[in-house]
């Protein structure tokens, strides 16, 4: 059985990875959207796709963070003996 601090460290690292990937993806999407903004229909299509994708990626990142929070809470309860 791993200790609570090990679980907490692992959760913190995974949260950082999730949000770092989210920020990196957002920056890449902004760069691509900026590059295609002068091409009439392609600019509009990429903006709409990136908007929808950004919302979906945000929802996914929040859900993944919530799962990690529940995992950390369960580990804390197990260590402290709370039921």
C-alpha positions, 0 to 999 in steps of 0.5 A: 500500500502506498502512503498518502504522500506518495499518492498526493505527489502522483496526483499533483504531477498528473494534474500538472501534466493535464493542465500543461497539455491543455495550455500547450494545445491552446497555444498551438491552436492559437498559432494555427488560427492566427496563421489561417485567419487571412484565408477566407473560409479556412480561417472561419472553419479552423476558428469554429473547430478550435472553439468547439475543440477547446471547450471539449478539451477543457471539459475533459481536463476538468473531469480528469482533475476531478477524478484525481481529486477523488482518488486523493480523497479516497487515499486520505480517508484510507490513511486516516481511517475515515469511512 
